[in-house]
């Protein structure tokens, strides 16, 4: 006698394979706030606030000018003029330029990069300390 096996509707593929990528190409300009469900790569220009649920990469030709930029991880090869918040890693590569305050779990600034602003690292640890201080 045969028994039927139940099939799961859930895919066995890792979640990262299902992440959408939004691409702002060289020569393109976006004016206004931009919210992205997955990852974002900017080779053109964005004038406005930017938020991505995934990662943001700004290429050497990419520019973001706004009040805030927020994502999981942020890699900057180009230029960003905004307050930046990364839940994970913020990396400013050697040709990258950042003007604005930044907060991230970890911050990596390569030699040759330009950074003007204040930095706050270890967000998760700081949040844990603040909540522990409030309890005592």
Secondary structure, DSSP 8 states (H G I E B T S, - for coil): --------SS--S-GGGG--EEEE-TT-EEES-EEESSEEEESSEEES-EEESS-EEE-TT-EEEEEEEEESSEEESSEEEEEEEEEEEEEE-TT-EEES-EEEEEEEE-TT-EEES-EEE-HHHHHHHHHHHHH-
